[in-house]
């Protein structure tokens, strides 16, 4: 698993989108016993914190110590620095295994073997992420130009799984038909730029070229978005859900 986010963990925690109530309601309805959940690739702990409201215990892992240090705390969350593919968890421990905006970085076969080992029979397995942002046609086209033409060669190869809406990720479980859920926010222009600056491709570009191309994007956005103005921002969720064999 790659660690692309340790160096900007505070920025990541501030600007990455959260997941909507509808998502958590859907997951909670599918898990009847809520003794323990594993949030794998927890990042800033936002998902672990929400799960802690309904599960007795949440074990949350990430390979980034910096991300873990920024993660949201709760009495029933235990954070640890561990890779997705090999943990020290007990066999058949979890009622839910969830990976949010993280599965595309994992070694699929090794992670799924760990899911089968640590999940209870019939446990729910969920991988979730968010697709490309949707705002207005003109802003979407401008952001897409930078995404493809300026940053295109700087994306890690694993990014293709997000572009393919997680549909091409292997998912060897008894899959359930997931609903279409869209995450909706009211964002300022500054929030959008903050979010785009968390992209791993931006970090790679800056490291190689010693300047940030998003500074130019910010100037171009001024023609489409007034300072302080809030616009509706939509993130379609990428969601696959299944169960372990009983």
Number of C-alpha atoms within 10 A of each C-alpha: 16 14 13 17 19 17 13 15 21 16 15 21 20 13 17 18 15 13 21 14 10 13 17 14 10 13 18 16 8 14 15 11 13 17 15 23 26 27 27 28 28 28 30 24 26 19 23 31 21 16 25 20 12 15 20 14 21 29 20 26 26 24 21 23 18 18 25 23 16 15 22 17 17 15 9 17 23 14 21 17 17 17 18 25 17 12 14 9 14 10 13 14 19 28 24 30 24 25 22 22 19 19 24 21 18 18 13 18 13 12 18 19 13 17 26 19 16 22 27 21 16 16 26 26 26 20 21 20 20 23 18 16 18 16 18 14 8 11 17 13 13 15 19 16 14 16 19 12 10 15 20 14 13 17 18 14 10 13 14 14 15 19 13 12 19 23 13 11 16 10 18 12 15 13 15 11 9 13 14 10 17 18 18 18 16 11 16 18 19 16 15 17 16 17 17 19 21 20 17 18 21 21 20 18 19 14 11 9 9 9 12 15 16 19 11 10 16 15 10 13 18 11 9 13 16 12 11 10 11 15 16 12 17 19 19 17 22 22 20 20 20 20 22 19 13 7
